[in-house]
Amino acid sequence: MAGTKKVVTKFATQGGAIVSVVEARENGWFEWECSGCSESGLPRVRRFTNDDAQSHADVCRALPLD
């Protein structure tokens, strides 16, 4: 996966931006990235990363960056 991150889940924020859960490493770690406010989460197992990404999407009001 040299240089590319595989998106596995997406959540919509309150402002319409997207929070993507991406595969951070090949050993089963994932992280999330918000396309609106550019905030991101530390690598964790997918179950916790999905929870963190959904929690961020629920409160983030950032508009999508164009």
MARLUMLUM-547220 format. One line per 3 residues: number of its first residue (from 1); their letters; for each residue x, y, z negated of N, C-alpha, C. Coordinates in nm, 4 decimals. Layout:
BEGIN
NUM = A = X/Y/Z/X/Y/Z/X/Y/Z | ... $
This chain:
BEGIN
1 = MAG = 0.0820/-0.1194/0.0000/0.0000/0.0000/0.0000/0.0860/0.1251/0.0000 | 0.1995/0.1219/0.0486/0.2957/0.2317/0.0444/0.2333/0.3668/0.0771 | 0.2148/0.4497/-0.0264/0.1691/0.5863/-0.0064/0.0190/0.6072/0.0000 $
4 = TKK = -0.0596/0.5041/0.0208/-0.2050/0.5218/0.0273/-0.2697/0.4595/-0.0950 | -0.3775/0.5221/-0.1382/-0.4511/0.4708/-0.2533/-0.5862/0.4198/-0.2059 | -0.6210/0.3001/-0.2463/-0.7475/0.2395/-0.2077/-0.8586/0.2876/-0.3016 $
7 = VVT = -0.9599/0.3545/-0.2451/-1.0751/0.4004/-0.3223/-1.1684/0.2812/-0.3437 | -1.2055/0.2574/-0.4698/-1.2912/0.1428/-0.5006/-1.4301/0.1833/-0.5485 | -1.4450/0.3060/-0.6002/-1.5741/0.3554/-0.6482/-1.5759/0.5067/-0.6358 $
10 = KFA = -1.6953/0.5634/-0.6112/-1.7103/0.7089/-0.6067/-1.8323/0.7490/-0.6886 | -1.8212/0.8640/-0.7568/-1.9317/0.9212/-0.8330/-1.9478/1.0665/-0.7902 | -2.0707/1.1153/-0.7815/-2.0971/1.2549/-0.7477/-2.1016/1.3390/-0.8746 $
13 = TQG = -2.0368/1.4570/-0.8711/-2.0393/1.5479/-0.9855/-2.1641/1.6343/-0.9799 | -2.1892/1.7100/-1.0861/-2.3026/1.8019/-1.0910/-2.2940/1.9074/-0.9816 | -2.1735/1.9458/-0.9428/-2.1552/2.0480/-0.8399/-2.1472/1.9926/-0.6987 $
16 = GAI = -2.1487/1.8610/-0.6847/-2.1457/1.7994/-0.5534/-2.0094/1.7494/-0.5085 | -1.9084/1.7630/-0.5932/-1.7765/1.7078/-0.5617/-1.7790/1.5564/-0.5855 | -1.6723/1.4900/-0.5517/-1.6641/1.3446/-0.5672/-1.5529/1.3079/-0.6642 $
19 = VSV = -1.5841/1.2186/-0.7566/-1.4842/1.1588/-0.8446/-1.4584/1.0192/-0.7906 | -1.3351/0.9949/-0.7472/-1.2984/0.8663/-0.6880/-1.2165/0.7840/-0.7860 | -1.2498/0.6563/-0.7965/-1.1679/0.5616/-0.8709/-1.0792/0.4945/-0.7675 $
22 = VEA = -0.9480/0.5028/-0.7900/-0.8521/0.4482/-0.6939/-0.7626/0.3455/-0.7604 | -0.7157/0.2526/-0.6784/-0.6223/0.1520/-0.7259/-0.4866/0.2196/-0.7438 | -0.4395/0.2270/-0.8682/-0.3152/0.2979/-0.8976/-0.1921/0.2100/-0.8767 $
25 = REN = -0.2063/0.0850/-0.9052/-0.0955/-0.0097/-0.8918/-0.1525/-0.1438/-0.8484 | -0.0676/-0.2273/-0.7959/-0.1130/-0.3585/-0.7498/-0.1408/-0.4559/-0.8634 | -0.1075/-0.4183/-0.9866/-0.1248/-0.5111/-1.0986/-0.2572/-0.4935/-1.1727 $
28 = GWF = -0.3558/-0.4296/-1.1087/-0.4874/-0.4199/-1.1687/-0.5159/-0.2922/-1.2451 | -0.4344/-0.1901/-1.2294/-0.4574/-0.0608/-1.2945/-0.5240/0.0350/-1.1979 | -0.6133/0.1167/-1.2515/-0.6898/0.2120/-1.1699/-0.6861/0.3489/-1.2364 $
31 = EWE = -0.7053/0.4541/-1.1575/-0.7162/0.5894/-1.2116/-0.8259/0.6616/-1.1360 | -0.8723/0.7742/-1.1902/-0.9767/0.8509/-1.1222/-0.9246/0.9893/-1.0888 | -0.9810/1.0463/-0.9809/-0.9412/1.1784/-0.9328/-1.0670/1.2547/-0.8919 $
34 = CSG = -1.0801/1.3807/-0.9371/-1.1947/1.4639/-0.9011/-1.1561/1.5552/-0.7854 | -1.2360/1.5549/-0.6797/-1.2066/1.6389/-0.5629/-1.2494/1.7839/-0.5840 | -1.3210/1.8117/-0.6918/-1.3674/1.9469/-0.7183/-1.2741/2.0266/-0.8071 $
37 = CSE = -1.2402/1.9710/-0.9229/-1.1574/2.0449/-1.0192/-1.0141/1.9927/-1.0237 | -0.9860/1.8882/-0.9494/-0.8523/1.8265/-0.9414/-0.8080/1.7584/-1.0702 | -0.8985/1.7395/-1.1649/-0.8646/1.6658/-1.2865/-0.8522/1.5184/-1.2512 $
40 = SGL = -0.7728/1.4450/-1.3292/-0.7566/1.3018/-1.3054/-0.7359/1.2303/-1.4377 | -0.7492/1.0982/-1.4317/-0.7333/1.0172/-1.5516/-0.6115/0.9290/-1.5439 | -0.5619/0.8907/-1.6603/-0.4458/0.8032/-1.6683/-0.4822/0.6632/-1.6207 $
43 = PRV = -0.3850/0.5883/-1.5687/-0.4116/0.4507/-1.5255/-0.4621/0.3635/-1.6403 | -0.5705/0.2918/-1.6136/-0.6307/0.2001/-1.7098/-0.6907/0.0825/-1.6338 | -0.7438/-0.0148/-1.7061/-0.8141/-0.1236/-1.6392/-0.9427/-0.0668/-1.5787 $
46 = RRF = -0.9944/-0.1299/-1.4754/-1.1032/-0.0727/-1.3965/-1.2295/-0.0427/-1.4784 | -1.2658/-0.1294/-1.5679/-1.3889/-0.1094/-1.6459/-1.3845/0.0242/-1.7203 | -1.2732/0.0536/-1.7850/-1.2604/0.1790/-1.8595/-1.2449/0.2984/-1.7660 $
49 = TND = -1.1776/0.2788/-1.6539/-1.1609/0.3871/-1.5566/-1.2959/0.4270/-1.4993 | -1.3804/0.3308/-1.4669/-1.5150/0.3613/-1.4167/-1.5945/0.4413/-1.5198 | -1.5867/0.4014/-1.6461/-1.6576/0.4734/-1.7532/-1.6082/0.6175/-1.7640 $
52 = DAQ = -1.4763/0.6355/-1.7599/-1.4173/0.7692/-1.7691/-1.4575/0.8555/-1.6495 | -1.4549/0.7972/-1.5298/-1.4906/0.8704/-1.4081/-1.6378/0.9121/-1.4116 | -1.7242/0.8231/-1.4543/-1.8670/0.8546/-1.4634/-1.8912/0.9645/-1.5664 $
55 = SHA = -1.8230/0.9578/-1.6797/-1.8367/1.0611/-1.7829/-1.7931/1.1968/-1.7297 | -1.6854/1.2004/-1.6551/-1.6388/1.3267/-1.5965/-1.7408/1.3781/-1.4948 | -1.7891/1.2903/-1.4093/-1.8861/1.3306/-1.3063/-2.0137/1.3865/-1.3682 $
58 = DVC = -2.0533/1.3334/-1.4821/-2.1754/1.3791/-1.5491/-2.1670/1.5240/-1.5960 | -2.0469/1.5727/-1.6256/-2.0338/1.7083/-1.6801/-1.9621/1.8073/-1.5884 | -1.8913/1.7601/-1.4885/-1.8136/1.8489/-1.4002/-1.9094/1.9255/-1.3085 $
61 = RAL = -1.8947/2.0571/-1.3053/-1.9786/2.1410/-1.2222/-1.9016/2.2023/-1.1045 | -1.7809/2.1547/-1.0826/-1.6973/2.2080/-0.9749/-1.7595/2.1775/-0.8379 | -1.7470/2.2723/-0.7486/-1.7903/2.2525/-0.6112/-1.6820/2.1780/-0.5351 $
64 = PLD = -1.7186/2.1085/-0.4278/-1.6167/2.0375/-0.3490/-1.5152/2.1368/-0.2914 | -1.3890/2.0971/-0.2920/-1.2858/2.1787/-0.2283/-1.2893/2.1503/-0.0777 | -1.2881/2.2550/0.0002/-1.2890/2.2362/0.1468/-1.1531/2.2581/0.2072 $
